[in-house]
Amino acid sequence: MFRNLLVLFFALLPAIFLSCRHERPVRIGVSQCSNDSWRSKMNSEMEFEMTFHDGAEIEIRSADDCNEKQIEDIRYFRDNGFDIIIAAPNEAEAITPIIKEVYESGIPVIIFDRDITGPYYTAFQGVDNNGIGHIAGDYAAHLMRGDARIIEIEGRPGSTPARDRHNGFGEAISRYPEMRVVASAAANWNNDEASVVADSLLALHPETDLIYAHNDAMAIAAANVARRR
């Protein structure tokens, strides 16, 4: 994912240079929806790549899972002469209007990781989250031979990966009458929150056979809780 994003972004740089004909460096604003190890790694790779491009500079801001903060960050980039904006939307419905404003003002926008609710971007870099959910559901059915009581630990409500990973998983296990989700709760992609959620749900549903978590951090937390129990 990191490498694909960098390839897409830096493939676009020559076009940006040619279209803008800047005598000053091209300014790139990156709006991250949150700040975790996955995104820190992505940020460090973007900053490292920028050392090879004298004609551009980058500023990265994190919204820390706050829609209002991300809207402010994107407005900051728009209002302070940034030439291109790269954004991972925190929640699709909340962030789409400001992305639409920026895009329709003529500033190129790259959306990555999480989607918005309309075609208001120059390019999109992401994965098939519905397909990820399907694969997880098929693998769960294989592991449990089509019979399991499942706890689902979801990502952030309102984010497109959480929605699609939930839907894809549900579609896959719907083919197996004995595969059923007995409880679900959001842990916002967070290890610590997932520990609390997993502990609470397993206390309520000790008969659980399998836990489906929407990302690695939550899965690791849930696995640790399950082992303790």
C-alpha positions, -999 to 999 in steps of 0.1 A, spaced: 0 0 0 28 25 10 48 18 -22 17 19 -45 7 53 -30 42 67 -36 43 53 -71 10 70 -80 18 102 -63 53 107 -77 41 96 -112 18 126 -110 45 151 -100 58 158 -135 23 167 -147 19 190 -117 52 207 -124 43 212 -161 8 225 -155 17 249 -127 51 261 -140 61 271 -105 93 291 -99 88 282 -62 86 246 -49 54 227 -54 36 225 -21 19 192 -12 -5 190 18 -12 156 33 -42 152 55 -40 120 76 -72 109 94 -53 95 123 -19 89 138 -8 53 143 21 30 135 7 22 100 3 59 91 36 69 107 54 45 84 35 59 54 45 95 65 81 86 69 82 70 34 66 101 18 91 124 36 120 102 26 109 102 -10 106 140 -10 144 142 -4 148 132 -40 127 160 -53 142 195 -49 112 211 -67 86 201 -41 79 203 -3 55 184 18 35 192 50 17 164 68 -11 170 93 -30 144 114 -67 149 123 -64 124 152 -97 108 143 -116 141 145 -137 152 115 -137 188 125 -99 188 128 -95 172 94 -118 198 78 -97 225 94 -65 209 80 -79 207 45 -90 243 46 -56 253 58 -40 236 28 -66 252 5 -62 287 19 -24 287 22 -13 282 -14 -8 244 -15 -8 230 -50 -21 195 -44 -38 179 -14 -36 142 -5 -62 130 20 -73 99 39 -109 108 49 -118 101 85 -155 96 78 -169 97 43 -201 117 49 -184 143 70 -153 149 49 -169 148 14 -182 184 13 -147 200 20 -130 177 -5 -157 186 -30 -150 223 -24 -113 219 -28 -116 197 -59 -141 221 -76 -118 250 -69 -92 235 -92 -68 221 -67 -58 185 -76 -69 160 -49 -56 125 -43 -78 103 -20 -61 73 -4 -70 44 18 -106 56 26 -131 68 1 -156 97 0 -192 97 -12 -187 112 -47 -162 114 -76 -146 146 -63 -109 137 -67 -82 136 -93 -71 101 -83 -79 74 -58 -55 49 -43 -70 22 -21 -79 -15 -18 -110 -35 -23 -123 -36 12 -155 -54 3 -132 -81 -12 -111 -82 20 -143 -88 39 -153 -116 15 -120 -133 18 -121 -131 56 -157 -146 56 -147 -174 33 -116 -182 54 -137 -181 86 -162 -206 70 -132 -228 60 -117 -228 95 -150 -234 112 -164 -258 86 -194 -236 81 -205 -235 117 -195 -207 141 -208 -181 165 -188 -150 157 -179 -117 174 -171 -88 150 -149 -60 161 -154 -32 137 -133 -2 126 -144 34 129 -181 39 122 -186 61 91 -153 51 75 -156 33 42 -132 4 51 -152 -5 81 -184 -4 62 -171 -25 33 -152 -50 54 -184 -55 74 -206 -59 43 -182 -82 25 -178 -105 55 -216 -106 60 -222 -114 23 -196 -143 25 -210 -160 56 -246 -156 45 -240 -187 23 -236 -207 55 -267 -210 77 -248 -220 108 -223 -190 105 -237 -161 125 -225 -129 142 -237 -130 178 -223 -96 187 -204 -67 172 -190 -34 184 -166 -7 171 -131 -3 184 -120 25 159 -90 6 146 -74 9 180 -56 -19 199 -65 -6 234 -101 -1 225 -103 -35 210 -90 -51 242 -119 -36 261 -145 -45 235 -132 -81 231 -132 -86 269 -167 -72 273 -182 -92 243 -165 -125 253 -178 -120 289 -213 -117 274 -208 -145 248 -185 -171 262 -199 -196 236 -180 -176 208 -161 -197 183 -144 -170 163 -136 -133 163 -134 -113 131 -116 -79 135 -113 -53 108 -76 -47 111 -44 -62 125 -42 -40 157 -77 -50 168 -71 -86 159 -40 -88 180 -57 -72 209 -87 -96 206 -64 -126 203 -46 -116 235 -79 -113 254 -91 -146 241 -59 -163 252 -62 -148 287 -98 -162 288 
